């Protein structure tokens, strides 16, 4: 349909699209209404009640630490259940693994996956080993304690750079 432009056809092809009243708003060019500007004054809750991103991130870290402690609880309960053959350690295992996974999942909605998982495992592993050494289930060695403290230092380092 494009033929050699004549005097009238060339101008028709180069004609600009119709202008809208909101020239600076690209959404108006697509036919969408202009978005309201200024502070939000209506809604289901007042602006002052909104949770700030910093509070959400802090809550995610708190939940992550708590779920890491629940990981230590389910790991200990799993060891005490003798392969899930004892009732109460098995019940504790199931309940704490559910709580721990829900907490990890909640924290991963805000925190990076790799960081959250590494910290969750670090807290769980170091707490499990320290609990086992404190109760006498595993022998205490200074080298073992230093290695666990190294895990704790790495967890704190991940928190500081995240």
C-alpha positions in Angstrom: 0.0 0.0 0.0 3.0 2.3 0.3 3.7 3.8 -3.0 6.1 6.4 -4.0 5.3 9.4 -1.9 3.7 12.2 -3.9 3.2 15.7 -2.6 0.1 14.8 -0.5 1.0 11.2 0.5 4.4 12.1 2.0 2.9 14.6 4.4 0.2 12.1 5.5 2.8 9.5 6.4 4.9 12.0 8.4 2.0 13.5 10.2 2.3 13.3 14.0 -0.2 11.4 16.1 -3.1 13.3 17.7 -2.1 15.1 20.8 -3.7 14.6 24.2 -4.1 17.1 26.9 -1.5 15.3 29.2 1.5 15.6 26.9 4.0 14.5 29.6 2.2 11.5 30.8 2.9 8.4 28.6 0.0 6.4 30.0 -2.4 9.0 28.6 -1.0 8.4 25.2 -2.1 4.8 25.6 -5.6 5.8 26.6 -5.3 5.2 30.4 -6.5 7.8 32.8 -4.0 10.0 34.5 -2.8 8.6 37.9 -3.5 10.8 40.9 -0.6 12.6 42.4 0.1 13.8 46.0 -0.2 11.9 49.3 -2.8 9.2 49.5 -5.7 10.3 51.6 -8.1 7.5 51.2 -7.9 3.8 51.6 -8.5 0.9 54.0 -6.0 2.2 56.6 -4.3 5.5 57.3 -0.9 6.3 55.9 0.7 6.4 59.4 -0.3 2.8 60.0 1.6 1.4 57.0 4.6 -0.8 57.8 7.8 0.7 56.5 10.2 -1.4 54.5 12.8 -1.3 57.3 10.3 -2.7 59.8 9.4 -5.5 57.3 13.1 -6.4 56.9 13.7 -6.3 60.6 10.7 -8.6 61.2 12.1 -11.0 58.5 15.4 -11.2 60.3 13.7 -11.9 63.6 11.5 -14.6 62.1 14.6 -16.1 60.4 16.5 -16.3 63.6 13.6 -17.9 65.4 13.0 -20.4 62.6 16.7 -21.3 62.8 16.3 -22.1 66.5 13.3 -24.3 65.5 15.6 -26.0 63.0 17.9 -26.9 65.9 14.8 -28.2 67.8 13.6 -30.4 65.0 17.1 -31.8 64.3 17.5 -32.7 68.0 14.0 -34.2 68.1 14.8 -36.2 65.0 17.9 -37.7 66.6 16.0 -38.5 69.8 13.1 -40.2 67.9 15.3 -43.2 66.8 14.2 -43.0 63.2 10.7 -41.7 64.0 9.9 -44.8 66.1 9.3 -42.9 69.4 6.1 -41.0 69.6 6.8 -37.7 71.5 10.1 -36.9 69.8 8.5 -37.6 66.5 5.6 -35.3 67.3 8.0 -32.6 68.4 9.9 -33.1 65.2 6.9 -32.7 63.0 5.6 -29.6 64.8 9.0 -27.9 64.9 9.9 -28.7 61.3 6.6 -27.1 60.1 7.2 -24.0 62.2 10.7 -23.8 61.0 9.8 -24.1 57.3 7.0 -21.6 57.6 9.4 -19.1 59.3 12.0 -19.6 56.6 9.4 -19.2 53.9 8.2 -15.9 55.5 11.7 -14.6 55.7 12.5 -15.5 52.1 9.7 -13.2 50.9 11.9 -10.3 52.0 15.5 -11.5 52.2 17.6 -12.9 49.4 17.2 -16.7 49.2 20.8 -17.6 49.4 21.5 -15.4 52.4 18.3 -16.4 54.3 19.0 -20.1 53.7 22.7 -19.9 54.7 21.8 -18.0 57.9 19.0 -20.4 58.7 21.3 -23.4 58.3 24.1 -21.7 60.2 21.9 -20.9 63.2 20.3 -24.4 63.2 23.6 -26.2 62.9 25.5 -24.2 65.4 22.7 -24.3 68.0 22.3 -28.1 67.5 26.0 -28.8 68.1 26.2 -26.4 71.1 23.1 -28.0 72.6 24.5 -31.5 72.1 27.8 -30.5 73.7 26.0 -28.8 76.6 23.9 -31.8 77.3 26.7 -34.3 77.0 25.3 -36.0 73.9 28.5 -35.1 72.0 31.9 -34.7 73.5 33.2 -31.1 74.1 36.4 -30.1 72.3 37.9 -26.6 72.2 38.4 -27.0 68.4 34.8 -28.0 67.9 33.7 -24.9 69.9 36.0 -22.6 67.8 34.6 -24.1 64.5 31.0 -23.5 65.7 32.0 -19.9 66.7 33.4 -19.6 63.1 29.9 -20.5 61.8 28.3 -18.0 64.1 30.8 -15.3 62.9 29.9 -16.1 59.2 26.2 -15.8 60.0 26.8 -12.4 61.7 28.9 -11.3 58.7 26.1 -12.3 56.2 23.7 -10.2 58.3 26.0 -7.2 58.3 26.5 -7.2 54.5 22.8 -7.9 53.7 
